[in-house]
Amino acid sequence: MLKVTQQPDVISFGGGLPAPELFPTREIGQASVEVMEEYGAAALQYGVTEGIPEMRTWVAERLSTRLHKLFDPAEILIVNGSQQGLDLIGKIFLDPGDHVVLENPSYLGAIQAFDAYQARYLTVETDEDGIVPASLERVLEHADPFPKFLYSVPNFQNPTGRTLAADRREAIVRICERFELPIVEDDPYGELRFEGEELPSLASLATSGCVIYSGTGSKIMAPGLRVAWLAIPDHEVREKIALAKQGTDLQTGSLAQYVFHRYASKRDAFEAHVDRIIETYAQRRDVMLQTLEATMPAGVRWNRPQGGMFLWASVDGVDTIELLKLCAAQKVVFVPGVSFFPARDVHDGMRLNFSNASEEKIQEGIARLAAAVRASKN
Ligand SMILES: Cc1ncc(COP(=O)(O)O)c(C=O)c1O
């Protein structure tokens, strides 16, 4: 797929890439100059493993406002992309053969991170409103060995774009607290809400400190900076994760943290930037939905995510790996859904990214996809 995607006339709905034309390149350049002028060598020196104090304070304040729960900077660990956070969580929680509870389907990068520690997976039923609480309860009642944690992406999930319903959030946190099961709440897309009400985070609903919350600058600033964060209320878990990070990379790059912090602290400019991302992605989603509606034959279904970067489509009776081959010939690509199911047992789904291509490309690409679906049904 990568080989096909690199050809210039290929339209890709496959990657999970933000729109590069929205990266604040000039602002980050300016922030870099200011950091050098103000901090100089300190921004190029080693720093503490947990992250520079300015970043940890910024994250604690932003999360406290967004999630309506007070976060202390001491709870925050700056990581090298939230992908590193997932790896470190795997490193301290998982021994070979341990169970992790996953949404079905789930984020492929998390599966890859936990695979490295030879995890096994217990999947819970999910529908358009996310995890079905009764299914989680059933899985936990029968789990042997008992899982180490639940991994969930409650907002605009990768790969489905689904959001966990408000009443289910409460139910899921209560079930996990009753079973003393930690939750890893991965929330890279929460800030990219186009419409609808903000829903309470799992972290804010927990009374026992059982939730590790993961956030990132990748979707609101730029993934190349690799600045992301974990909020870990439990002191012992936090220390273990910090020690594991020390063994991995000592610290997240000082310069990237200073630059991130400098730009993010220009509050009006930064908020306007995030608003621009939201507005652009919302329009792209709408164009994708309208074009799907106008071009797809019967037997194709898709959802309407309220934010994020992906939507999920299914093609009745079609193996989307086979469909991808036809699509590659038509110069359009997507990710076949089977990769996101740990049991690799659902074959008719596909993840469509709407953040990266322009509106024109989305129209053209979906029309090509529709032609390929028609061809696959003949
Ligand atoms: C659910 C989820 N978690 C984590 C990541 C990794 O993000 P980061 O760039 O912060 O490593 C992604 C990236 O697409 C994602 O979709």
The ligand as a Tripos MOL2 file, in Angstrom:
@<TRIPOS>MOLECULE
LIG
   16    16     1     0     0
SMALL
NO_CHARGES

@<TRIPOS>ATOM
      1 C1         -5.6310    6.2540   19.1310 C.3       1 LIG1
      2 C2         -4.2330    6.7130   18.8910 C.ar      1 LIG1
      3 N1         -3.3610    6.6560   19.8970 N.ar      1 LIG1
      4 C3         -2.0850    7.0720   19.7340 C.ar      1 LIG1
      5 C4         -1.6420    7.5570   18.5130 C.ar      1 LIG1
      6 C5         -0.1890    7.9650   18.3840 C.3       1 LIG1
      7 O1         -0.0640    9.3220   18.3970 O.3       1 LIG1
      8 P1          1.3050   10.0780   18.6800 P.3       1 LIG1
      9 O2          1.6250   10.8290   17.4380 O.co2     1 LIG1
     10 O3          1.0480   10.9680   19.8510 O.co2     1 LIG1
     11 O4          2.3390    9.0360   19.0010 O.co2     1 LIG1
     12 C6         -2.5140    7.6400   17.4430 C.ar      1 LIG1
     13 C7         -2.0460    8.1240   16.1400 C.2       1 LIG1
     14 O5         -2.6660    8.0680   15.1360 O.2       1 LIG1
     15 C8         -3.8520    7.2030   17.6330 C.ar      1 LIG1
     16 O6         -4.7550    7.2220   16.6440 O.3       1 LIG1
@<TRIPOS>BOND
     1     1     2 1
     2     2     3 ar
     3     2    15 ar
     4     3     4 ar
     5     4     5 ar
     6     5     6 1
     7     5    12 ar
     8     6     7 1
     9     7     8 1
    10     8     9 2
    11     8    10 1
    12     8    11 1
    13    12    13 1
    14    12    15 ar
    15    13    14 2
    16    15    16 1
@<TRIPOS>SUBSTRUCTURE
     1 LIG1         1 GROUP 0 **** ****
